[in-house]
Amino acid sequence: MQKDCIYLDNNATTKVDPASVEAMMPYITDYYGNPSSMHSFGGQVSKAVKEAREKVAALLGANESEIIFTSGGTEGDNAAIRAALQAQPKKRHIITTQVEHPAVLNVCKQLQHQGYEVTYLSVDKRGQLDLHELEAALTGNTALVTIMYANNETGVVFPIEEIGKLVKEYGAIFHVDAVQAVGKIPMNMKDSTIDILTMSGHKIHAPKGIGAMYVRRGVRFRPLLIGGGQERGRRAGTPNVPAIVALGKAAELELLHLEEATARERKLRDRLEKTILELIPECEVNGGGTQRLPNTTNIGFKYIEGEAILLLLNQEKICASSGSACSSGSLEPSHVLRAMGLPYTILHGSIRFSLCRYTTEAEIDKVIEVLPSIVKRLREMSPFKNDDASWLQEQEQVLAHN
């Protein structure tokens, strides 16, 4: 990465911690044995995997026997959902939310085609769930409730333990996609209602391609990947030892820095938000007014396109992301922001800034310095400017055409 680049897209991925790189390198160059082998050369590698498992378990407040290593969040979500359904084959109902990650939403949509009934819970304008809607949806036929801990776009945190208590009353399995929450919110699975939790290494300064699942002891779990007996028969395939070791080190560091880092990130995030709202008219925080991750802010700027803001920020060597999940040739806005019922004037001009423990005050100062002029410049170019009616009409025409 360029040394002068300001990286504020940490909910997408994070810089690998140098300590994690240092920890994994010997298992690429020198200790390359297979941890399943009987000889001592493989045995020392097996010990490293065990130590990494213990470190991940400590971060989650779990027992090391409840941790399964995976390739990341997507595999974890797929494995959790399918295992929960296989454990209760007579139940055909799933509950999730409209704002889940595609790794959950697209699996649920596929399962609908296979005959499952899926309830997609709505969110309010703050991005928060209504627990009465959840309670009304639960039945004796509900096999699985799969709900994210915190939203990747807005940072909104759901009341997971309250949700879990409702789920338990109906005997369903409770899966939580905690990819964005791990390392930002203290976890204690020993006192939790969560049955299965998924996490991803590259969100906590470990490499891409490694993740982990927590599966509560006693929860029936059939593997998604079938082959050898690795991971106590719960996930086949030769372990990716270097990445596992790096994940263990990253988990150790996240736990060590958790309290200090989250307090610092929240302070920087709040200053960024407050100053932007003061300096730039016609903007608002998407998901404000409810509990959010300390490192995340999603701000909507009226009458302009988020992609244009990102382009000009990039010219200033500032990396952020759009609240719009637009693909090439499409102006379809983020499914998360649409589910929140936000007006079109905000939907297309939303930007997410996500911080980490490496973020500095000077970097936040730079964003505050350049962003107001970028927004002003784009609004001066906009044919709609402050005309809500014209903007709305134009966006409706675009969506109708697509």
TAJO-V66022 format. One line per field, one symbol per residue. ss: DSSP state (~ for helix, > for strand, _ for the rest). A space follows every 50 residues. Layout:
ss = ???
//
This chain:
ss = _____>>_>________~~~~~~~~~~~~__________~~~~~~~~~~~ ~~~~~~~~~~___~~~>>>>__~~~~~~~~~~~~~~~_____>>>>>___ _~~~~~~~~~~~~___>>>>>_>_____>_~~~~~~~____>>>>>___> _____>>__~~~~~~~~~~___>>>>>____>__>___~~~____>>>>> ~~~_______>>>>>______________~~~~_______~~~~~~~~~~ ~~~~~~~~~~~~~~~~~~~~~~~~~~~~~___>>>______>___>>>>> >____~~~~~~~~~~__>>_>>____________~~~~~____~~~~__> >>>>______~~~~~~~~~~~~~~~~~~~~~______~~~~~~~~~~~~~ ~_
//
